[in-house]
Amino acid sequence: MTNDAQRQTTLLKAAARAAKNITTILDPMVLFERTVDIICDEFGFYYAGVFLVDNAGQNAVLKAGRGEAGRAMIMGDHKLAIGGNSMIGASIANKQGRIALDVGAEAVFFENPHLPKTRSEMALPLIVGDDVIGALTVQSTEEAAFHEEDIAALQTMADQLAIAYQNSKLHKQAERRSRLLKAANRVGKEVTSILDIEKLLPQTVNIICEAYGLYYAGIFLIDDAGEYAVLRAGYGKAGRAMLASGHKLKIGTDSMIGACIAMGEARIALDVGEERVHFKNPNLPHTRSEMALPLIYGGKPLGAVTIQSSEERAFSEDDITTLTTMAEHLAVAINNARLIDELKEAHNEILRNKVFEALTTASTEAIHWIGNKTLPISLTVSRLREEIASGQVDLESLKEDLDMISESAVQIIQVKEQLIGAVREMKPRPVLFADVLQTAAKQRNISEKMLKVSIDPAAAYVIADSTQLTRAVGNILQNAAEAGAKSVKVTVKPTEERGTLEIDIEDDGEGMTDEAMQKAWSPFYTSRGVSHHGLGLPAAMHVVSQSQGRIALVSDAGKGSTVAMFMPRGHVVSEGVEAGDVKNILLIDDDDDWAKLFAGLLNGTKVKLTQTTDLKKFPDADVILVDENIASIPLTDVLSALEKNKLESKTIILTSAINPERVTQFLRHGMKDVMVKPYSGSEVSELLK
């Protein structure tokens, strides 16, 4: 056999082995890398590379290359102009192979610094049907290394490579279509089962990005005025930043989202740089493709979904179809969630009306009760006046009458305080519940050892009037103590209902029968004799309802009772303290929750805070603050020590529950002021003015 025949046989066998390998590979990148290795290993060539035509059809981009040279060129985004001054560009433009037996003499050879030893080159187009999708370059260190039969053998392999690449694309598209359908089904199944819109929207953007492998997704809802689309959920760090800044887009033609809502149809930008209405967002600098899909239910626009990719022309017809279906499912889920919210609000309105009716009934009964108490007083006073006028006064009888008047007056005051309190703060605010609980326990002589307290940090603040809430909590604690409880467990935690916390006060006292539990909310009902006015729970219900909350009772005779209060959850905004001229503060208080909060609020200011319970020596201070409900030392000792050192004019008494009689008493002792405790930076600033 001649050398040429042997060479031809070797080439054909090598081409057959190469074809067998490449036709079994379904991953495009693995396919290209394996092909260049096979060509160099089987045929003994210096270098091989695979180029694909870019989306614009202007350049051939290197996708795989042999060895270090190939890796370096791919890292450098190596590409050659089609029809330009290169073998690859010419072979693609002309749809035929080219051979340069001496590259130095080849007019269209492109000198490549990464391949300095190339002496011969062959460029073979990759053709599928009538379309050229790229080209294969094969290079040798020898001059005149290629023969016509090499072109035939390698072109056959190039054709097989083109077909294998096309098959891999079709396989990838099939896999993607399957994945898209599964993702769409998952979105449809999961989002329609979520009825809380605050959970629904973030969950949806997470599913979209993770299931579809996208750069970003966000959901906008139309505001009440119908002017803006407001971002309600966004994926990742960019989404969190935009939500924090209140990101919104005007409905109209100035943005993809605004345009799709205004027109009620999807907008797709396969290259956002060319899209007239694309909104350039500094939080999403890598967006290259965007799809905006309107959320429409019953012909009414609710908002829109933005879906973004870091790749140009990232969305296929399959993507558009499945994501449009997903948007339809999401619109239904949003509408369902809103209906649930409306039903909850309607239920709350009914509950508020019932509470109002109950309070009206309680007030009416209270008026009758007070009338019954005051009638004997007025009759007794009239009789006494007659006796005094006639000069016939029985001192023993007079003493009994005065005792009766005094007892009735005390009972009337107690009822008044239970129903409307000693004094009211007009505006509810975020209140530190641990401080309210501590004050309520001290006022009702509930020992600290009796309480077992667990407060979730996420539920530390409750929106309430601190004076009234202290009274309500105190009533419940007192009921527990009077029921013989040895321990009271207080648990505060967030609920699944947005913006609501649950306060459970559970005792191990004697509990109630079913009959007693049904009457427990009725004013003046008591099972403990005439010395109890029976207003503890009704008064607590009054306080809770005024804070837009609700209260429930569960009890079991012989096993104890649990009162559950559902109250608006408070949040304290991080804000600086303006101390004015105050440089030094002396705080006389235990190291309790409020004291720690106060110290934390002063962090970062130039105010020096000294905290003590030592009454032997007082450091210099511009302002002295005293906790009315200090536990470790008697308040009377604190006031005496301050008077002895003539510091009353600098002293402010702080309390979570204002009492007018106590306020009067403190002011008579020369204290500068009596104020409710501050629980936020702005309230501390107001205190220090």
RONUTOR-749093 format. One line per field, with one value per residue (C-alpha): x, y, z; chain; residue number from 1. Coordinates in steps of 0.1 Angstrom, whole numbers, always signed. Example, Ala and Ser with C-alpha at 12.3 -4.5 7.8 and 13.67 -1.06 7.14 Angstrom:
X c(+123|+137)
Y c(-45|-11)
Z c(+78|+71)
mol c(A|A)
seq c(1|2)
% end
This chain:
X c(+0|+14|+20|-10|-33|-20|-26|-61|-69|-56|-76|-108|-103|-96|-126|-148|-135|-141|-176|-184|-173|-189|-223|-229|-223|-253|-237|-225|-195|-183|-189|-166|-139|-139|-138|-107|-89|-99|-87|-53|-49|-61|-47|-16|-22|-7|-41|-78|-106|-144|-161|-198|-215|-228|-265|-258|-242|-212|-185|-173|-167|-142|-161|-134|-97|-68|-45|-33|-36|-72|-80|-62|-81|-115|-106|-98|-132|-114|-136|-130|-151|-171|-157|-128|-91|-90|-93|-123|-141|-136|-147|-180|-187|-181|-196|-166|-133|-100|-64|-33|-3|+20|+4|+30|+18|-19|-37|-65|-45|-49|-16|-23|+2|-11|-2|+33|+43|+14|+26|-4|-41|-74|-108|-139|-175|-201|-232|-267|-291|-285|-272|-236|-234|-197|-163|-136|-99|-72|-35|-1|+35|+45|+42|+20|+7|-28|-39|-72|-81|-76|-103|-127|-121|-122|-151|-171|-162|-171|-205|-211|-200|-226|-253|-242|-243|-278|-289|-275|-293|-326|-319|-312|-343|-363|-348|-354|-390|-395|-380|-401|-433|-423|-415|-447|-466|-447|-455|-491|-494|-475|-486|-523|-521|-506|-533|-511|-500|-469|-457|-471|-451|-416|-421|-431|-400|-378|-395|-392|-355|-345|-366|-359|-323|-329|-309|-338|-376|-398|-435|-452|-488|-508|-512|-546|-545|-538|-508|-478|-467|-451|-425|-438|-413|-378|-353|-320|-299|-311|-347|-342|-324|-353|-379|-361|-361|-398|-391|-420|-426|-452|-478|-473|-448|-416|-407|-413|-435|-454|-460|-471|-497|-509|-513|-524|-499|-465|-434|-402|-367|-342|-315|-323|-298|-319|-353|-368|-388|-363|-357|-319|-317|-285|-294|-295|-265|-262|-296|-295|-330|-362|-398|-427|-459|-491|-511|-547|-578|-613|-601|-587|-549|-535|-498|-470|-440|-406|-383|-347|-317|-280|-279|-290|-320|-325|-362|-376|-412|-414|-402|-428|-456|-448|-441|-473|-492|-474|-484|-521|-518|-502|-530|-555|-535|-532|-569|-576|-553|-569|-604|-591|-578|-612|-630|-607|-613|-651|-647|-627|-654|-681|-659|-654|-691|-697|-671|-687|-721|-706|-688|-721|-739|-711|-712|-750|-748|-721|-743|-771|-747|-733|-769|-778|-747|-753|-791|-785|-758|-782|-810|-786|-773|-809|-818|-786|-794|-828|-813|-787|-814|-836|-807|-814|-781|-774|-736|-735|-760|-739|-708|-726|-739|-704|-689|-716|-709|-672|-675|-698|-675|-645|-664|-675|-639|-628|-654|-645|-608|-615|-637|-618|-586|-571|-558|-555|-527|-545|-522|-511|-474|-448|-445|-419|-441|-415|-416|-454|-455|-429|-449|-483|-468|-453|-485|-505|-479|-472|-438|-411|-406|-442|-437|-421|-417|-407|-408|-397|-374|-396|-426|-409|-431|-468|-489|-509|-515|-490|-510|-542|-522|-506|-540|-553|-523|-525|-562|-553|-524|-546|-573|-546|-534|-569|-576|-548|-522|-487|-471|-480|-465|-464|-455|-453|-447|-455|-484|-489|-513|-492|-485|-500|-485|-500|-497|-506|-510|-514|-519|-522|-550|-584|-598|-634|-664|-679|-708|-685|-663|-694|-702|-667|-669|-701|-696|-700|-700|-678|-677|-656|-682|-694|-659|-650|-666|-662|-647|-612|-618|-644|-620|-591|-613|-621|-583|-574|-603|-593|-559|-576|-569|-589|-589|-599|-602|-597|-602|-606|-619|-591|-564|-560|-569|-552|-560|-548|-545|-539|-524|-509|-471|-449|-416|-392|-375|-338|-332|-307|-312|-310|-298|-298|-278|-279|-244|-248|-277|-281|-305|-317|-331|-324|-307|-340|-352|-362|-329|-310|-332|-326|-288|-288|-308|-281|-253|-236|-245|-222|-244|-227|-252|-246|-269|-271|-292|-267|-282|-251|-235|-250|-226|-231|-259|-279|-309|-319|-343|-360|-381|-413|-415|-379|-378|-345|-350|-381|-391|-396|-359|-350|-372|-359|-322|-329|-347|-318|-293|-316|-318|-356|-355|-334|-355|-380|-401|-406|-434|-452|-486|-495|-517|-529|-529|-493|-483|-497|-479|-445|-449|-458|-424|-407|-399|-394|-418|-435|-435|-443|-412|-397|-393|-378|-351|-376|-393|-359|-352|-386|-378|-344|-357)
Y c(+0|+34|+62|+82|+52|+45|+81|+80|+49|+64|+96|+76|+55|+86|+104|+73|+72|+110|+107|+79|+100|+133|+119|+106|+139|+161|+190|+216|+228|+193|+184|+212|+205|+168|+175|+197|+171|+142|+161|+169|+135|+113|+133|+146|+183|+213|+231|+229|+253|+256|+290|+298|+327|+352|+363|+394|+373|+396|+376|+341|+336|+310|+284|+257|+256|+232|+236|+268|+287|+279|+287|+321|+330|+321|+341|+370|+367|+359|+364|+370|+391|+370|+377|+396|+390|+355|+319|+313|+344|+336|+300|+310|+338|+315|+283|+263|+250|+268|+255|+276|+253|+282|+307|+333|+335|+333|+366|+361|+344|+361|+361|+349|+356|+327|+303|+314|+279|+276|+269|+253|+259|+245|+262|+241|+256|+240|+238|+227|+226|+259|+277|+282|+280|+283|+269|+245|+255|+229|+240|+223|+232|+218|+236|+219|+196|+192|+174|+174|+140|+157|+182|+155|+135|+165|+181|+149|+152|+189|+181|+155|+180|+205|+179|+168|+204|+209|+177|+189|+222|+204|+181|+211|+229|+197|+196|+233|+229|+201|+222|+252|+231|+217|+252|+266|+237|+244|+281|+274|+248|+267|+303|+294|+277|+308|+332|+357|+382|+392|+356|+349|+376|+369|+331|+336|+357|+331|+302|+321|+329|+295|+273|+293|+302|+339|+369|+388|+388|+414|+419|+453|+461|+492|+518|+529|+560|+539|+561|+540|+504|+498|+471|+446|+418|+415|+388|+388|+418|+440|+434|+441|+474|+485|+476|+496|+527|+524|+517|+525|+532|+554|+536|+547|+543|+553|+518|+482|+477|+509|+502|+466|+477|+506|+485|+453|+432|+417|+436|+418|+433|+408|+435|+462|+486|+489|+491|+526|+522|+502|+517|+516|+504|+509|+480|+456|+466|+432|+430|+423|+408|+418|+405|+425|+405|+422|+407|+408|+393|+397|+423|+445|+451|+443|+450|+433|+409|+418|+389|+397|+378|+387|+372|+388|+372|+350|+343|+318|+312|+284|+309|+334|+308|+293|+326|+341|+311|+316|+353|+343|+319|+346|+371|+346|+340|+378|+382|+353|+367|+401|+385|+368|+401|+417|+389|+393|+430|+424|+399|+424|+451|+427|+419|+457|+462|+434|+448|+483|+468|+450|+482|+501|+475|+476|+514|+513|+488|+508|+539|+519|+505|+539|+553|+525|+534|+571|+570|+559|+586|+614|+601|+598|+633|+647|+629|+642|+677|+674|+660|+688|+714|+700|+696|+659|+643|+607|+604|+566|+567|+595|+574|+545|+568|+583|+548|+539|+570|+564|+528|+537|+565|+541|+515|+542|+553|+517|+511|+543|+534|+499|+512|+542|+543|+571|+590|+584|+589|+600|+583|+546|+541|+513|+502|+478|+450|+437|+471|+472|+437|+446|+477|+458|+431|+456|+476|+444|+430|+400|+386|+383|+347|+339|+350|+330|+353|+345|+373|+368|+396|+400|+408|+431|+461|+464|+493|+505|+532|+521|+534|+515|+483|+483|+484|+455|+433|+441|+430|+397|+391|+400|+376|+348|+356|+357|+323|+308|+306|+297|+306|+326|+320|+350|+343|+370|+359|+370|+354|+343|+372|+401|+429|+410|+396|+372|+377|+346|+349|+313|+306|+274|+286|+272|+278|+283|+261|+264|+284|+308|+312|+322|+350|+362|+390|+404|+436|+431|+393|+378|+344|+358|+377|+413|+426|+421|+444|+419|+444|+430|+411|+435|+464|+444|+438|+475|+484|+457|+466|+503|+492|+474|+441|+411|+390|+354|+333|+295|+279|+245|+240|+229|+234|+271|+298|+314|+348|+355|+391|+396|+431|+452|+445|+476|+485|+512|+530|+534|+572|+594|+611|+649|+657|+695|+710|+678|+664|+641|+619|+601|+571|+556|+522|+485|+469|+459|+458|+494|+506|+486|+500|+536|+531|+516|+547|+570|+551|+572|+605|+627|+622|+605|+581|+570|+543|+534|+522|+535|+564|+573|+595|+612|+622|+655|+654|+678|+656|+628|+602|+578|+548|+550|+512|+505|+470|+467|+497|+515|+545|+565|+560|+573|+604|+611|+609|+633|+658|+655|+664|+691|+675|+676|+703|+682|+650|+636|+606|+581|+556|+534|+540|+576|+581|+616|+613|+600|+628|+654|+637|+638|+674|+685|+670|+694|+670|+687|+665|+632|+616|+584|+564|+569|+538|+553|+578|+606|+601|+604|+636|+650|+640|+658|+691)
Z c(+0|-9|+17|+3|+6|+41|+51|+36|+56|+88|+82|+76|+107|+128|+114|+122|+158|+161|+147|+171|+201|+192|+182|+217|+235|+243|+262|+235|+254|+262|+226|+213|+238|+231|+193|+194|+216|+192|+161|+177|+193|+164|+135|+153|+146|+165|+173|+167|+176|+171|+163|+164|+146|+171|+173|+152|+124|+123|+141|+147|+184|+197|+219|+223|+217|+223|+253|+269|+237|+235|+271|+268|+237|+252|+283|+260|+242|+209|+178|+141|+117|+91|+57|+72|+71|+85|+72|+96|+85|+48|+51|+68|+43|+14|+29|+19|+33|+29|+31|+37|+29|+38|+61|+53|+17|+25|+18|+43|+71|+105|+125|+160|+187|+207|+179|+167|+153|+128|+93|+77|+84|+74|+80|+75|+78|+101|+80|+90|+61|+43|+74|+84|+122|+126|+115|+125|+124|+122|+123|+119|+125|+91|+58|+32|+59|+44|+13|-6|+10|+45|+36|+26|+58|+81|+64|+70|+106|+106|+91|+118|+145|+131|+132|+167|+179|+164|+182|+215|+211|+204|+234|+256|+244|+252|+286|+291|+279|+304|+332|+323|+324|+358|+371|+358|+375|+407|+406|+399|+427|+453|+448|+446|+480|+498|+510|+528|+502|+522|+519|+485|+466|+480|+476|+439|+430|+447|+428|+394|+398|+412|+389|+357|+365|+361|+372|+388|+393|+409|+415|+413|+424|+414|+442|+454|+432|+401|+392|+402|+401|+435|+441|+466|+462|+446|+444|+463|+475|+447|+456|+493|+484|+461|+486|+513|+490|+481|+445|+422|+385|+369|+349|+313|+285|+304|+316|+307|+337|+333|+296|+301|+327|+307|+275|+293|+273|+277|+268|+259|+254|+241|+242|+267|+253|+222|+240|+240|+272|+293|+327|+335|+371|+390|+413|+383|+361|+345|+329|+292|+286|+303|+301|+318|+322|+333|+362|+352|+369|+355|+330|+358|+360|+394|+387|+367|+370|+358|+348|+339|+325|+323|+288|+256|+238|+268|+264|+239|+229|+255|+282|+272|+271|+305|+322|+309|+323|+356|+356|+351|+381|+402|+394|+406|+438|+445|+440|+463|+490|+487|+491|+523|+536|+529|+547|+577|+578|+575|+604|+625|+618|+631|+661|+667|+665|+690|+714|+711|+719|+749|+761|+757|+778|+804|+805|+809|+837|+854|+853|+869|+895|+904|+906|+930|+951|+951|+959|+996|+999|+988|+1011|+1040|+1035|+1034|+1066|+1083|+1073|+1089|+1121|+1123|+1116|+1144|+1168|+1172|+1160|+1171|+1171|+1169|+1139|+1123|+1125|+1108|+1081|+1074|+1071|+1046|+1026|+1027|+1016|+987|+975|+975|+955|+930|+925|+920|+893|+876|+876|+863|+835|+822|+843|+864|+834|+796|+770|+739|+714|+715|+708|+706|+742|+757|+770|+795|+813|+813|+828|+855|+865|+866|+888|+912|+915|+922|+946|+924|+934|+907|+917|+908|+871|+844|+814|+778|+753|+717|+706|+675|+697|+723|+714|+715|+702|+732|+758|+784|+813|+802|+792|+826|+842|+819|+826|+863|+864|+848|+872|+902|+890|+889|+924|+938|+921|+942|+915|+926|+893|+862|+828|+805|+768|+741|+705|+669|+652|+616|+612|+598|+624|+653|+685|+711|+748|+768|+806|+820|+856|+877|+899|+906|+871|+861|+853|+818|+833|+851|+820|+799|+824|+829|+805|+820|+841|+878|+876|+903|+920|+950|+970|+974|+981|+944|+918|+889|+864|+859|+826|+812|+818|+802|+771|+770|+769|+743|+720|+721|+708|+679|+695|+708|+739|+747|+778|+782|+816|+831|+866|+890|+863|+858|+833|+802|+789|+754|+741|+704|+700|+672|+671|+675|+658|+670|+642|+647|+652|+669|+702|+704|+740|+737|+766|+787|+792|+823|+833|+866|+863|+896|+885|+885|+856|+840|+804|+802|+817|+791|+764|+776|+778|+743|+729|+744|+727|+700|+718|+739|+770|+799|+817|+852|+865|+903|+932|+957|+977|+997|+971|+940|+911|+894|+868|+847|+850|+875|+863|+888|+879|+900|+901|+911|+927|+946|+970|+984|+963|+996|+1004|+970|+974|+1009|+998|+969|+992|+1017|+990|+976|+942|+937|+911|+888|+893|+868|+880|+851|+850|+825|+842|+851|+882|+889|+927|+926|+902|+926|+955|+936|+926|+961|+972|+948|+919|+886|+866|+863|+828|+810|+801|+766|+744|+713|+703|+695|+729|+747|+728|+739|+775|+775|+760)
mol c(A|A|A|A|A|A|A|A|A|A|A|A|A|A|A|A|A|A|A|A|A|A|A|A|A|A|A|A|A|A|A|A|A|A|A|A|A|A|A|A|A|A|A|A|A|A|A|A|A|A|A|A|A|A|A|A|A|A|A|A|A|A|A|A|A|A|A|A|A|A|A|A|A|A|A|A|A|A|A|A|A|A|A|A|A|A|A|A|A|A|A|A|A|A|A|A|A|A|A|A|A|A|A|A|A|A|A|A|A|A|A|A|A|A|A|A|A|A|A|A|A|A|A|A|A|A|A|A|A|A|A|A|A|A|A|A|A|A|A|A|A|A|A|A|A|A|A|A|A|A|A|A|A|A|A|A|A|A|A|A|A|A|A|A|A|A|A|A|A|A|A|A|A|A|A|A|A|A|A|A|A|A|A|A|A|A|A|A|A|A|A|A|A|A|A|A|A|A|A|A|A|A|A|A|A|A|A|A|A|A|A|A|A|A|A|A|A|A|A|A|A|A|A|A|A|A|A|A|A|A|A|A|A|A|A|A|A|A|A|A|A|A|A|A|A|A|A|A|A|A|A|A|A|A|A|A|A|A|A|A|A|A|A|A|A|A|A|A|A|A|A|A|A|A|A|A|A|A|A|A|A|A|A|A|A|A|A|A|A|A|A|A|A|A|A|A|A|A|A|A|A|A|A|A|A|A|A|A|A|A|A|A|A|A|A|A|A|A|A|A|A|A|A|A|A|A|A|A|A|A|A|A|A|A|A|A|A|A|A|A|A|A|A|A|A|A|A|A|A|A|A|A|A|A|A|A|A|A|A|A|A|A|A|A|A|A|A|A|A|A|A|A|A|A|A|A|A|A|A|A|A|A|A|A|A|A|A|A|A|A|A|A|A|A|A|A|A|A|A|A|A|A|A|A|A|A|A|A|A|A|A|A|A|A|A|A|A|A|A|A|A|A|A|A|A|A|A|A|A|A|A|A|A|A|A|A|A|A|A|A|A|A|A|A|A|A|A|A|A|A|A|A|A|A|A|A|A|A|A|A|A|A|A|A|A|A|A|A|A|A|A|A|A|A|A|A|A|A|A|A|A|A|A|A|A|A|A|A|A|A|A|A|A|A|A|A|A|A|A|A|A|A|A|A|A|A|A|A|A|A|A|A|A|A|A|A|A|A|A|A|A|A|A|A|A|A|A|A|A|A|A|A|A|A|A|A|A|A|A|A|A|A|A|A|A|A|A|A|A|A|A|A|A|A|A|A|A|A|A|A|A|A|A|A|A|A|A|A|A|A|A|A|A|A|A|A|A|A|A|A|A|A|A|A|A|A|A|A|A|A|A|A|A|A|A|A|A|A|A|A|A|A|A|A|A|A|A|A|A|A|A|A|A|A|A|A|A|A|A|A|A|A|A|A|A|A|A|A|A|A|A|A|A|A|A|A|A|A|A|A|A|A|A|A|A|A|A|A|A|A|A|A|A|A|A|A|A|A|A|A|A|A|A|A|A|A|A|A|A|A|A|A|A|A|A|A|A|A|A|A|A|A|A|A|A|A|A|A|A)
seq c(1|2|3|4|5|6|7|8|9|10|11|12|13|14|15|16|17|18|19|20|21|22|23|24|25|26|27|28|29|30|31|32|33|34|35|36|37|38|39|40|41|42|43|44|45|46|47|48|49|50|51|52|53|54|55|56|57|58|59|60|61|62|63|64|65|66|67|68|69|70|71|72|73|74|75|76|77|78|79|80|81|82|83|84|85|86|87|88|89|90|91|92|93|94|95|96|97|98|99|100|101|102|103|104|105|106|107|108|109|110|111|112|113|114|115|116|117|118|119|120|121|122|123|124|125|126|127|128|129|130|131|132|133|134|135|136|137|138|139|140|141|142|143|144|145|146|147|148|149|150|151|152|153|154|155|156|157|158|159|160|161|162|163|164|165|166|167|168|169|170|171|172|173|174|175|176|177|178|179|180|181|182|183|184|185|186|187|188|189|190|191|192|193|194|195|196|197|198|199|200|201|202|203|204|205|206|207|208|209|210|211|212|213|214|215|216|217|218|219|220|221|222|223|224|225|226|227|228|229|230|231|232|233|234|235|236|237|238|239|240|241|242|243|244|245|246|247|248|249|250|251|252|253|254|255|256|257|258|259|260|261|262|263|264|265|266|267|268|269|270|271|272|273|274|275|276|277|278|279|280|281|282|283|284|285|286|287|288|289|290|291|292|293|294|295|296|297|298|299|300|301|302|303|304|305|306|307|308|309|310|311|312|313|314|315|316|317|318|319|320|321|322|323|324|325|326|327|328|329|330|331|332|333|334|335|336|337|338|339|340|341|342|343|344|345|346|347|348|349|350|351|352|353|354|355|356|357|358|359|360|361|362|363|364|365|366|367|368|369|370|371|372|373|374|375|376|377|378|379|380|381|382|383|384|385|386|387|388|389|390|391|392|393|394|395|396|397|398|399|400|401|402|403|404|405|406|407|408|409|410|411|412|413|414|415|416|417|418|419|420|421|422|423|424|425|426|427|428|429|430|431|432|433|434|435|436|437|438|439|440|441|442|443|444|445|446|447|448|449|450|451|452|453|454|455|456|457|458|459|460|461|462|463|464|465|466|467|468|469|470|471|472|473|474|475|476|477|478|479|480|481|482|483|484|485|486|487|488|489|490|491|492|493|494|495|496|497|498|499|500|501|502|503|504|505|506|507|508|509|510|511|512|513|514|515|516|517|518|519|520|521|522|523|524|525|526|527|528|529|530|531|532|533|534|535|536|537|538|539|540|541|542|543|544|545|546|547|548|549|550|551|552|553|554|555|556|557|558|559|560|561|562|563|564|565|566|567|568|569|570|571|572|573|574|575|576|577|578|579|580|581|582|583|584|585|586|587|588|589|590|591|592|593|594|595|596|597|598|599|600|601|602|603|604|605|606|607|608|609|610|611|612|613|614|615|616|617|618|619|620|621|622|623|624|625|626|627|628|629|630|631|632|633|634|635|636|637|638|639|640|641|642|643|644|645|646|647|648|649|650|651|652|653|654|655|656|657|658|659|660|661|662|663|664|665|666|667|668|669|670|671|672|673|674|675|676|677|678|679|680|681|682|683|684|685|686|687|688|689)
% end
